[in-house]
């Protein structure tokens, strides 16, 4: 049986955007990608630019439908996922 997928919008910020070369894109996530961390790992395998942008997954912050989550949390029925580096300064 073939794995199902769901389409989401992924938005990239700051140096994540610069390294990937896109500000956002629509992607179909495989059903086995259930958490934010699994999504980051899956994205890392999409090409050298993704691997470079996500080479230190623990530094990547995630927001699902504009709410910050931890990487071990489920994505659920997310429609939009944002990836960004740690925020600094004030």
C-alpha positions in Angstrom: 0.0 0.0 0.0 1.4 3.4 -1.0 2.0 6.0 1.7 -0.5 8.9 1.6 0.7 12.5 1.8 -0.7 15.9 2.8 0.1 19.3 1.4 1.3 22.1 3.6 2.9 25.5 3.1 6.4 25.7 4.5 7.9 29.2 5.1 11.6 29.8 5.6 13.0 32.8 7.5 16.4 34.5 7.8 19.5 32.4 7.0 17.3 29.2 6.6 15.6 31.0 3.6 19.0 32.3 2.3 20.5 28.8 2.3 17.5 27.0 0.8 17.0 29.7 -1.7 13.2 30.0 -1.2 11.0 32.0 1.0 8.2 29.4 1.0 6.9 26.4 -0.9 4.0 24.0 -0.9 5.1 20.5 -0.1 3.4 17.1 0.2 4.6 15.5 3.4 4.6 11.7 3.5 2.4 10.2 6.2 5.4 8.9 8.1 6.5 12.5 8.8 4.5 13.2 11.9 6.7 15.5 14.1 8.5 18.8 13.4 11.8 17.0 13.9 10.9 14.3 11.4 9.9 17.0 8.9 13.3 18.7 9.3 15.1 15.4 8.8 12.9 14.7 5.7 13.6 18.2 4.3 17.4 17.7 4.8 17.3 14.9 2.3 15.7 17.0 -0.5 19.1 18.4 -1.7 22.3 20.0 -0.8 20.8 23.4 -0.1 18.3 21.9 2.4 21.0 19.8 4.0 23.2 22.9 4.4 20.3 25.0 5.8 19.3 22.3 8.3 22.7 20.9 9.2 22.2 21.7 12.9 18.6 20.7 13.4 18.6 21.5 17.1 19.1 25.2 16.3 16.0 25.3 14.0 12.8 26.7 15.6 9.4 25.6 14.3 6.0 27.3 14.3 2.9 25.4 13.2 0.0 27.6 12.1 1.8 30.5 13.8 2.3 28.7 17.2 5.8 27.7 18.3 6.2 24.0 19.0 9.0 21.7 20.0 10.5 19.4 17.4 9.1 16.3 19.1 5.6 17.6 18.9 3.1 16.3 16.3 2.4 18.4 13.2 -1.2 17.2 13.2 -3.4 18.9 10.6 -1.0 21.8 10.1 -1.6 24.0 7.1 1.5 26.2 7.5 4.9 25.4 9.1 7.6 28.0 9.5 11.3 27.2 10.1 13.7 29.8 11.4 16.9 30.2 13.3 17.0 31.3 17.0 15.9 34.8 17.6 18.4 37.2 19.0 18.7 40.7 20.2 16.1 43.2 21.2 
